[in-house]
Amino acid sequence: MSAMQGYYALLQFSPLPERFEFVNIGVLLVAPSQKFVGIKYSQGLKRVERLFGKQPASSFDVLKEAFEQRIKVEILENWNIEKIESFAKLRANKMRISKILPAAFADPEKELDELFHMLVGENEIGIRLPKVQVELRKKFEKAGVSLLVEKPQPVKLPEGVVIDAPYAYQNGAYNLIDAVRLNADSADALAQASKRAIEGQWLRRHSQKLGSPNQLIVVGDLAKQPSAFVRAVDEMMKQHQVRFYELNNVEPLIQDIRLQARVHSQIE
């Protein structure tokens, strides 16, 4: 496989940016030819708290997600490195982008992982649960449908939000499959679920106006939540016209992926 050209940068954090002391918490990798925008963050707070003291984990996670959304919006508007460099230079808040450097690689996902481990690392103490996207991928692979889904392009919505789902398939509408862990405390889990419900509603409305309907499918890990909470999330998703599946019961989704693959192969 021939090498593609791209660029990367460190993502850095400081609760006191006026002190000009920042800690590396993630990596950004962009491959314009592949329309690839990859961001990988460290999952713990040990490195940050060693330098800056105790930090509220939920607020830190919200800050990281908001920063990721802003970066993707800027890049998707114009795959121009000069614009990204200008955006990076203007950042003077708690989160910032380091100097952007060129890179050449064959596989952007692999390159992102290698850059992360080389430049940031993950030396947090404790056992990390695997990402829910990884768990979903393993379920797709075990069921033999991993080749029946694809990685969709990120979708930028007029509201300034980017939906960057890991999987998609066609069944009349173009279904974007996102996965989220909802096993935090109920307030944080509800905030994550609500965010995706609203984004799914926006996605459907925007895509219908363009004449190419998109549907958001959310797979949630709610194994530690009470049944009443699960029912409430399911009802909220329905109200926003978002399809919802629990991670421990994705067989109906897998069956639909198989069915639609057969239908579309017959049409073609």
Contacts in CASP RR format, 6 or more apart in sequence:
PFRMAT RR
TARGET T0000
AUTHOR 0000-0000-0000
METHOD contacts of the structure
MODEL  1
MSAMQGYYALLQFSPLPERFEFVNIGVLLVAPSQKFVGIKYSQGLKRVER
LFGKQPASSFDVLKEAFEQRIKVEILENWNIEKIESFAKLRANKMRISKI
LPAAFADPEKELDELFHMLVGENEIGIRLPKVQVELRKKFEKAGVSLLVE
KPQPVKLPEGVVIDAPYAYQNGAYNLIDAVRLNADSADALAQASKRAIEG
QWLRRHSQKLGSPNQLIVVGDLAKQPSAFVRAVDEMMKQHQVRFYELNNV
EPLIQDIRLQARVHSQIE
1 106 0 8 1.000
1 107 0 8 1.000
2 106 0 8 1.000
3 104 0 8 1.000
3 105 0 8 1.000
3 106 0 8 1.000
4 31 0 8 1.000
4 33 0 8 1.000
4 34 0 8 1.000
4 104 0 8 1.000
4 105 0 8 1.000
4 106 0 8 1.000
4 108 0 8 1.000
5 31 0 8 1.000
5 32 0 8 1.000
5 33 0 8 1.000
5 102 0 8 1.000
5 103 0 8 1.000
5 104 0 8 1.000
6 29 0 8 1.000
6 30 0 8 1.000
6 31 0 8 1.000
6 32 0 8 1.000
6 33 0 8 1.000
6 102 0 8 1.000
6 103 0 8 1.000
6 104 0 8 1.000
6 105 0 8 1.000
7 29 0 8 1.000
7 30 0 8 1.000
7 81 0 8 1.000
7 100 0 8 1.000
7 101 0 8 1.000
7 102 0 8 1.000
7 103 0 8 1.000
8 27 0 8 1.000
8 28 0 8 1.000
8 29 0 8 1.000
8 30 0 8 1.000
8 100 0 8 1.000
8 101 0 8 1.000
8 103 0 8 1.000
8 111 0 8 1.000
8 115 0 8 1.000
9 27 0 8 1.000
9 28 0 8 1.000
9 88 0 8 1.000
9 97 0 8 1.000
9 98 0 8 1.000
9 99 0 8 1.000
9 100 0 8 1.000
9 101 0 8 1.000
10 24 0 8 1.000
10 26 0 8 1.000
10 27 0 8 1.000
10 28 0 8 1.000
10 97 0 8 1.000
10 98 0 8 1.000
10 119 0 8 1.000
10 120 0 8 1.000
11 24 0 8 1.000
11 25 0 8 1.000
11 26 0 8 1.000
11 27 0 8 1.000
11 28 0 8 1.000
11 39 0 8 1.000
11 41 0 8 1.000
11 67 0 8 1.000
11 95 0 8 1.000
11 96 0 8 1.000
11 97 0 8 1.000
11 98 0 8 1.000
12 22 0 8 1.000
12 23 0 8 1.000
12 24 0 8 1.000
12 25 0 8 1.000
12 26 0 8 1.000
12 95 0 8 1.000
12 96 0 8 1.000
12 97 0 8 1.000
12 98 0 8 1.000
13 22 0 8 1.000
13 23 0 8 1.000
13 25 0 8 1.000
13 48 0 8 1.000
13 60 0 8 1.000
13 63 0 8 1.000
13 94 0 8 1.000
13 95 0 8 1.000
13 96 0 8 1.000
14 20 0 8 1.000
14 21 0 8 1.000
14 22 0 8 1.000
14 23 0 8 1.000
14 52 0 8 1.000
14 94 0 8 1.000
14 96 0 8 1.000
15 52 0 8 1.000
15 55 0 8 1.000
15 94 0 8 1.000
16 52 0 8 1.000
17 92 0 8 1.000
17 93 0 8 1.000
17 94 0 8 1.000
17 96 0 8 1.000
21 51 0 8 1.000
21 52 0 8 1.000
22 96 0 8 1.000
23 47 0 8 1.000
23 48 0 8 1.000
23 51 0 8 1.000
23 52 0 8 1.000
24 47 0 8 1.000
24 98 0 8 1.000
24 119 0 8 1.000
24 120 0 8 1.000
25 41 0 8 1.000
25 42 0 8 1.000
25 47 0 8 1.000
25 48 0 8 1.000
25 64 0 8 1.000
25 120 0 8 1.000
26 39 0 8 1.000
26 40 0 8 1.000
26 41 0 8 1.000
26 42 0 8 1.000
26 116 0 8 1.000
26 119 0 8 1.000
26 120 0 8 1.000
27 39 0 8 1.000
27 40 0 8 1.000
27 112 0 8 1.000
27 115 0 8 1.000
27 116 0 8 1.000
27 119 0 8 1.000
27 120 0 8 1.000
28 37 0 8 1.000
28 38 0 8 1.000
28 39 0 8 1.000
28 71 0 8 1.000
28 97 0 8 1.000
29 36 0 8 1.000
29 37 0 8 1.000
29 38 0 8 1.000
29 39 0 8 1.000
29 103 0 8 1.000
29 108 0 8 1.000
29 111 0 8 1.000
29 112 0 8 1.000
29 115 0 8 1.000
30 36 0 8 1.000
30 37 0 8 1.000
30 38 0 8 1.000
30 75 0 8 1.000
30 79 0 8 1.000
30 84 0 8 1.000
31 105 0 8 1.000
31 108 0 8 1.000
32 79 0 8 1.000
34 108 0 8 1.000
35 79 0 8 1.000
35 153 0 8 1.000
35 154 0 8 1.000
36 108 0 8 1.000
37 71 0 8 1.000
37 72 0 8 1.000
37 75 0 8 1.000
37 76 0 8 1.000
37 154 0 8 1.000
37 164 0 8 1.000
38 108 0 8 1.000
38 112 0 8 1.000
39 68 0 8 1.000
39 71 0 8 1.000
39 72 0 8 1.000
40 112 0 8 1.000
40 113 0 8 1.000
40 116 0 8 1.000
40 120 0 8 1.000
41 64 0 8 1.000
41 68 0 8 1.000
42 120 0 8 1.000
42 121 0 8 1.000
42 122 0 8 1.000
42 124 0 8 1.000
43 122 0 8 1.000
43 124 0 8 1.000
43 128 0 8 1.000
44 57 0 8 1.000
44 124 0 8 1.000
45 55 0 8 1.000
45 57 0 8 1.000
45 60 0 8 1.000
45 124 0 8 1.000
46 123 0 8 1.000
46 124 0 8 1.000
46 125 0 8 1.000
47 123 0 8 1.000
47 124 0 8 1.000
48 55 0 8 1.000
48 60 0 8 1.000
49 55 0 8 1.000
58 184 0 8 1.000
58 188 0 8 1.000
61 188 0 8 1.000
63 94 0 8 1.000
63 95 0 8 1.000
64 95 0 8 1.000
67 95 0 8 1.000
69 160 0 8 1.000
69 161 0 8 1.000
69 162 0 8 1.000
71 87 0 8 1.000
71 97 0 8 1.000
72 154 0 8 1.000
72 156 0 8 1.000
72 162 0 8 1.000
72 164 0 8 1.000
73 156 0 8 1.000
73 160 0 8 1.000
73 161 0 8 1.000
73 162 0 8 1.000
74 83 0 8 1.000
74 84 0 8 1.000
74 87 0 8 1.000
75 84 0 8 1.000
76 154 0 8 1.000
76 156 0 8 1.000
76 162 0 8 1.000
77 83 0 8 1.000
77 156 0 8 1.000
81 100 0 8 1.000
84 97 0 8 1.000
84 100 0 8 1.000
85 100 0 8 1.000
87 97 0 8 1.000
88 96 0 8 1.000
88 97 0 8 1.000
88 98 0 8 1.000
88 99 0 8 1.000
88 100 0 8 1.000
91 97 0 8 1.000
103 111 0 8 1.000
103 115 0 8 1.000
105 111 0 8 1.000
116 122 0 8 1.000
122 128 0 8 1.000
129 181 0 8 1.000
131 181 0 8 1.000
132 179 0 8 1.000
132 180 0 8 1.000
132 181 0 8 1.000
132 219 0 8 1.000
132 220 0 8 1.000
132 221 0 8 1.000
132 247 0 8 1.000
133 166 0 8 1.000
133 179 0 8 1.000
135 179 0 8 1.000
135 221 0 8 1.000
135 247 0 8 1.000
136 166 0 8 1.000
136 167 0 8 1.000
136 177 0 8 1.000
136 179 0 8 1.000
136 219 0 8 1.000
136 247 0 8 1.000
136 250 0 8 1.000
137 146 0 8 1.000
137 166 0 8 1.000
139 247 0 8 1.000
139 250 0 8 1.000
139 254 0 8 1.000
140 146 0 8 1.000
140 149 0 8 1.000
140 167 0 8 1.000
140 254 0 8 1.000
140 257 0 8 1.000
143 251 0 8 1.000
143 254 0 8 1.000
145 254 0 8 1.000
145 257 0 8 1.000
145 258 0 8 1.000
145 261 0 8 1.000
148 169 0 8 1.000
148 257 0 8 1.000
148 258 0 8 1.000
148 261 0 8 1.000
149 167 0 8 1.000
149 168 0 8 1.000
149 169 0 8 1.000
149 177 0 8 1.000
149 257 0 8 1.000
150 167 0 8 1.000
150 168 0 8 1.000
150 169 0 8 1.000
151 166 0 8 1.000
151 167 0 8 1.000
151 168 0 8 1.000
152 165 0 8 1.000
152 167 0 8 1.000
152 168 0 8 1.000
152 174 0 8 1.000
152 176 0 8 1.000
154 162 0 8 1.000
154 163 0 8 1.000
154 164 0 8 1.000
155 162 0 8 1.000
155 163 0 8 1.000
155 164 0 8 1.000
155 176 0 8 1.000
155 203 0 8 1.000
155 207 0 8 1.000
155 214 0 8 1.000
156 162 0 8 1.000
157 163 0 8 1.000
157 199 0 8 1.000
157 202 0 8 1.000
157 203 0 8 1.000
157 206 0 8 1.000
158 202 0 8 1.000
158 206 0 8 1.000
159 202 0 8 1.000
161 199 0 8 1.000
161 202 0 8 1.000
163 176 0 8 1.000
163 178 0 8 1.000
163 199 0 8 1.000
163 200 0 8 1.000
163 203 0 8 1.000
163 216 0 8 1.000
165 176 0 8 1.000
165 177 0 8 1.000
165 178 0 8 1.000
165 216 0 8 1.000
166 177 0 8 1.000
166 178 0 8 1.000
166 179 0 8 1.000
167 176 0 8 1.000
167 177 0 8 1.000
168 174 0 8 1.000
168 175 0 8 1.000
168 176 0 8 1.000
168 177 0 8 1.000
169 175 0 8 1.000
169 177 0 8 1.000
169 257 0 8 1.000
169 260 0 8 1.000
169 261 0 8 1.000
170 260 0 8 1.000
170 264 0 8 1.000
171 256 0 8 1.000
171 259 0 8 1.000
171 260 0 8 1.000
171 263 0 8 1.000
172 213 0 8 1.000
172 260 0 8 1.000
173 213 0 8 1.000
173 214 0 8 1.000
173 215 0 8 1.000
174 207 0 8 1.000
174 212 0 8 1.000
174 213 0 8 1.000
174 214 0 8 1.000
174 215 0 8 1.000
175 214 0 8 1.000
175 215 0 8 1.000
175 216 0 8 1.000
175 217 0 8 1.000
175 243 0 8 1.000
176 203 0 8 1.000
176 214 0 8 1.000
176 215 0 8 1.000
176 216 0 8 1.000
176 217 0 8 1.000
177 217 0 8 1.000
177 219 0 8 1.000
177 253 0 8 1.000
178 196 0 8 1.000
178 216 0 8 1.000
178 217 0 8 1.000
178 218 0 8 1.000
178 219 0 8 1.000
179 218 0 8 1.000
179 219 0 8 1.000
179 220 0 8 1.000
179 221 0 8 1.000
179 247 0 8 1.000
180 192 0 8 1.000
180 193 0 8 1.000
180 196 0 8 1.000
180 218 0 8 1.000
180 219 0 8 1.000
180 220 0 8 1.000
180 221 0 8 1.000
181 220 0 8 1.000
181 221 0 8 1.000
182 189 0 8 1.000
182 192 0 8 1.000
182 193 0 8 1.000
182 220 0 8 1.000
182 221 0 8 1.000
182 222 0 8 1.000
182 225 0 8 1.000
182 233 0 8 1.000
183 189 0 8 1.000
183 221 0 8 1.000
183 222 0 8 1.000
183 223 0 8 1.000
183 224 0 8 1.000
183 225 0 8 1.000
184 192 0 8 1.000
186 225 0 8 1.000
186 229 0 8 1.000
189 222 0 8 1.000
189 225 0 8 1.000
189 229 0 8 1.000
189 233 0 8 1.000
190 229 0 8 1.000
190 233 0 8 1.000
193 218 0 8 1.000
193 233 0 8 1.000
193 236 0 8 1.000
193 237 0 8 1.000
194 236 0 8 1.000
196 216 0 8 1.000
196 218 0 8 1.000
196 237 0 8 1.000
196 242 0 8 1.000
197 218 0 8 1.000
197 236 0 8 1.000
197 237 0 8 1.000
197 239 0 8 1.000
197 240 0 8 1.000
197 242 0 8 1.000
198 240 0 8 1.000
199 216 0 8 1.000
200 216 0 8 1.000
200 240 0 8 1.000
200 241 0 8 1.000
200 242 0 8 1.000
201 240 0 8 1.000
201 241 0 8 1.000
201 242 0 8 1.000
203 214 0 8 1.000
203 215 0 8 1.000
203 216 0 8 1.000
204 213 0 8 1.000
204 214 0 8 1.000
204 215 0 8 1.000
204 216 0 8 1.000
204 241 0 8 1.000
206 214 0 8 1.000
207 213 0 8 1.000
207 214 0 8 1.000
215 241 0 8 1.000
215 242 0 8 1.000
215 243 0 8 1.000
216 242 0 8 1.000
216 243 0 8 1.000
217 242 0 8 1.000
217 243 0 8 1.000
217 244 0 8 1.000
217 245 0 8 1.000
217 253 0 8 1.000
218 237 0 8 1.000
218 242 0 8 1.000
218 243 0 8 1.000
218 244 0 8 1.000
218 245 0 8 1.000
219 244 0 8 1.000
219 245 0 8 1.000
219 246 0 8 1.000
219 247 0 8 1.000
219 250 0 8 1.000
219 253 0 8 1.000
220 244 0 8 1.000
220 245 0 8 1.000
220 246 0 8 1.000
220 247 0 8 1.000
221 246 0 8 1.000
221 247 0 8 1.000
221 248 0 8 1.000
222 229 0 8 1.000
222 230 0 8 1.000
222 233 0 8 1.000
222 246 0 8 1.000
222 247 0 8 1.000
223 247 0 8 1.000
223 248 0 8 1.000
230 246 0 8 1.000
233 244 0 8 1.000
234 244 0 8 1.000
237 243 0 8 1.000
237 244 0 8 1.000
238 244 0 8 1.000
245 252 0 8 1.000
245 253 0 8 1.000
END
